[in-house]
Each structure stands twice: as structure tokens, then as C-alpha cells.
Amino acid sequence: MSYNRIKKYAVPVTIASSGTTKTSGVVPINGLLRGIVVDAPDLDDSDTYTVTLIDEEGATIQTFATLAENSVVAKYIDANNNYFNQPLHNPQVTITASGAQAAARDFVINIYYES
């Protein structure tokens, strides 16, 4: 596999004050999922959060649960230790914190995909 076919798309997502969940707009990418890196802020009343990739029809592509706050988390393999290879076409990203936030919280999700 040539690394020059791997691309990165940054998706900013902000959970609003007093909110727990936010879904991004449509992410204009088309290819195979190769990895995801999430830069998460410090959270209120939550120690963890969940990231879900949703396809164009609303089905779940991949869920990353119980991720630690105030850290950068990288995922490149699934629960069976296989590298990601799911097709992506105009997905959306949902962030769900385990508790309500006192102020807006900004996340950056970097999606790595092969086109």
C-alpha cells in the first residue's frame, strides 16, 4: 500500500454548553477508513466520551467508546485486531460525552482514509 494515497480530513465538532451530544455536518470524503485520531478537551461531569462514524444512510460504520477526556486518542485497528477497511462516503461524526458540559467543548477528529 502506497502512503501517498492516504489522506487526512479534520472534522471540528463542538458540544454546546449544557449539551452531551453533537453530530457534525456531512464530511465530504470518499474512500476506505484507515484510522481516526481524536483530540478531546477536558470535560465537565464526564471522564469519557464516545465517537461514532455514521454513513450516508444513517447506519453506524464504527463506534469508539469510553475514550479518555483531555487526550489525543488514535485508533487504527478494530476489536479483532484487523486494520480498518470500511468504505466511507459522505459520513458524519457524532460525539457523545458521558455528562452535560458547563461550557462549549471543542473536539477535532482527524479521519484518515485511502482514496
Stockholm file with secondary structure:
# STOCKHOLM 1.0

chainA/1-115         MSYNRIKKYAVPVTIASSGTTKTSGVVPINGLLRGIVVDAPDLDDSDTYTVTLIDEEGATIQTFATLAENSVVAKYIDANNNYFNQPLHNPQVTITASGAQAAARDFVINIYYES
#=GR chainA/1-115 SS CCGGGEEEEEEEEEECTTCCEEECCCCCCEEEEEEEEEECCCCSSCSEEEEEEECTTSCEEEEEEEEESSSEEEECBCTTSCBCCCEEESCEEEEEESSCCSSCEEEEEEEEEEC
#=GC SS_cons         CCGGGEEEEEEEEEECTTCCEEECCCCCCEEEEEEEEEECCCCSSCSEEEEEEECTTSCEEEEEEEEESSSEEEECBCTTSCBCCCEEESCEEEEEESSCCSSCEEEEEEEEEEC
//
